[in-house]
């Protein structure tokens, strides 16, 4: 699992029929310690109703497809949680 912030929406009138009814959002992956961006933004399926500005937990690969409902759904990332709060002891983290 990874964390990111929702920075936008994606709309696609024409798409694979297996994506019908699935909301697509733009997620900026974040460093867990600094909350700064670490990679280019990605598109993720939203199964929980997240919105722009929220910090989320997302999964990738086969976990993303399973979370979206089926191993044949063409997604690389799926949002599986909205972060309410976090507490990290930075003295115990190695910063990677």
TILO-501132 format. One record per residue: residue number from 1; x, y, z of N, C-alpha, C in turn. Coordinates in steps of 0.1 Angstrom, whole numbers, plus 5000, padded with zeros to 4 digits. Example, Ala and Ser with C-alpha at 12.3 -4.5 7.8 and 13.67 -1.06 7.14 Angstrom:
BEGIN
1,5132,4943,5078,5123,4955,5078,5132,4967,5078
2,5128,4978,5071,5137,4989,5071,5129,5000,5079
//
This chain:
BEGIN
1,5008,4988,5000,5000,5000,5000,5009,5012,5000
2,5003,5023,4994,5011,5036,4993,5001,5047,4996
3,5006,5059,4999,4998,5070,5001,5000,5081,4990
4,4989,5088,4988,4989,5099,4978,4979,5109,4981
5,4979,5120,4973,4968,5130,4975,4961,5131,4962
6,4948,5132,4962,4939,5133,4951,4941,5148,4945
7,4945,5149,4933,4948,5162,4927,4939,5165,4915
8,4930,5155,4912,4921,5158,4900,4912,5146,4897
9,4904,5149,4887,4895,5139,4882,4898,5136,4867
10,4894,5124,4863,4895,5120,4849,4882,5116,4844
11,4877,5121,4833,4865,5117,4827,4868,5111,4813
12,4862,5100,4810,4864,5093,4797,4850,5088,4792
13,4845,5095,4782,4832,5091,4776,4833,5077,4770
14,4844,5074,4763,4846,5061,4757,4857,5054,4765
15,4854,5043,4770,4864,5035,4777,4861,5020,4777
16,4870,5012,4781,4867,4997,4782,4855,4995,4790
17,4846,4986,4785,4833,4984,4792,4835,4979,4807
18,4846,4973,4810,4849,4968,4823,4851,4980,4833
19,4853,4992,4828,4855,5004,4836,4842,5011,4838
20,4831,5006,4833,4818,5013,4834,4815,5014,4849
21,4811,5026,4853,4807,5028,4867,4818,5031,4877
22,4831,5030,4872,4842,5032,4881,4847,5046,4879
23,4848,5054,4890,4853,5068,4890,4868,5067,4889
24,4874,5076,4881,4888,5077,4879,4893,5090,4885
25,4904,5089,4893,4910,5101,4899,4925,5102,4896
26,4930,5114,4897,4944,5116,4896,4950,5117,4909
27,4960,5108,4912,4967,5107,4925,4981,5111,4924
28,4986,5120,4933,5000,5124,4934,5006,5115,4945
29,5015,5105,4942,5021,5097,4952,5029,5106,4961
30,5029,5103,4974,5036,5111,4984,5046,5102,4992
31,5056,5109,4997,5066,5103,5007,5058,5103,5020
32,5058,5091,5027,5050,5090,5039,5056,5099,5050
33,5069,5102,5051,5074,5110,5061,5073,5125,5059
34,5076,5129,5047,5076,5143,5044,5063,5148,5037
35,5055,5139,5032,5043,5142,5025,5046,5150,5012
36,5058,5150,5007,5062,5156,4995,5060,5146,4983
37,5058,5152,4971,5056,5143,4960,5069,5135,4957
38,5067,5122,4953,5078,5113,4950,5079,5108,4936
39,5068,5109,4928,5067,5103,4915,5058,5112,4907
40,5057,5109,4894,5046,5115,4886,5033,5111,4890
41,5023,5119,4889,5009,5116,4892,5004,5103,4884
42,4995,5096,4890,4989,5084,4883,4974,5085,4883
43,4968,5077,4875,4953,5076,4874,4950,5063,4882
44,4940,5065,4891,4936,5053,4900,4921,5052,4900
45,4916,5040,4900,4902,5037,4902,4898,5040,4916
46,4886,5046,4918,4882,5050,4932,4870,5042,4935
47,4871,5033,4945,4860,5024,4949,4854,5029,4962
48,4859,5040,4968,4854,5044,4981,4848,5058,4982
49,4849,5066,4971,4843,5079,4971,4852,5090,4976
50,4865,5089,4973,4874,5100,4977,4872,5112,4968
51,4877,5123,4973,4876,5136,4966,4889,5144,4965
52,4889,5154,4956,4901,5162,4954,4905,5168,4967
53,4918,5167,4970,4924,5173,4982,4926,5163,4993
54,4920,5151,4992,4921,5141,5003,4934,5133,5001
55,4940,5129,5013,4951,5120,5013,4945,5106,5014
56,4950,5097,5005,4944,5084,5003,4955,5073,5004
57,4950,5061,5006,4958,5048,5005,4954,5042,4993
58,4964,5038,4985,4961,5031,4972,4970,5019,4970
59,4965,5009,4962,4973,4997,4959,4975,4996,4944
60,4985,4988,4940,4988,4987,4926,4988,4972,4922
61,4990,4970,4909,4991,4957,4903,4979,4948,4905
62,4981,4935,4908,4970,4926,4910,4961,4929,4922
63,4967,4936,4932,4959,4940,4943,4949,4951,4939
64,4953,4959,4930,4944,4970,4925,4933,4964,4917
65,4936,4954,4909,4925,4947,4901,4915,4940,4910
66,4921,4933,4920,4912,4926,4929,4903,4936,4937
67,4909,4947,4942,4902,4957,4950,4891,4963,4941
68,4893,4965,4928,4883,4970,4919,4872,4961,4916
69,4874,4948,4919,4863,4939,4917,4865,4926,4909
70,4876,4926,4901,4879,4914,4893,4893,4915,4888
71,4899,4903,4886,4913,4903,4881,4914,4907,4867
72,4903,4908,4860,4904,4912,4846,4900,4927,4843
73,4898,4935,4854,4895,4949,4852,4909,4956,4849
74,4909,4964,4838,4922,4970,4834,4926,4983,4842
75,4930,4981,4855,4935,4992,4863,4949,4988,4868
76,4957,4998,4870,4970,4997,4876,4970,5001,4891
77,4961,5009,4895,4960,5015,4909,4945,5016,4913
78,4943,5013,4925,4929,5015,4931,4930,5021,4945
79,4922,5031,4947,4921,5038,4960,4913,5029,4969
80,4919,5026,4981,4912,5017,4990,4909,5023,5004
81,4914,5035,5006,4911,5041,5019,4914,5056,5019
82,4907,5064,5028,4910,5078,5030,4917,5079,5043
83,4928,5086,5043,4936,5088,5055,4930,5099,5064
84,4926,5095,5076,4921,5105,5086,4932,5112,5093
85,4942,5105,5097,4953,5110,5104,4965,5100,5104
86,4977,5105,5107,4988,5095,5108,4997,5101,5119
87,5005,5091,5125,5015,5095,5135,5027,5087,5132
88,5038,5093,5130,5051,5086,5127,5062,5092,5136
89,5069,5083,5142,5080,5087,5150,5092,5088,5141
90,5095,5100,5136,5106,5102,5126,5120,5097,5131
91,5122,5097,5144,5135,5092,5149,5137,5077,5147
92,5126,5070,5144,5127,5055,5141,5127,5052,5126
93,5124,5062,5118,5123,5060,5104,5137,5063,5097
94,5140,5055,5087,5152,5057,5080,5152,5067,5068
95,5140,5072,5065,5138,5083,5055,5138,5078,5041
96,5138,5065,5038,5137,5060,5025,5124,5061,5019
//
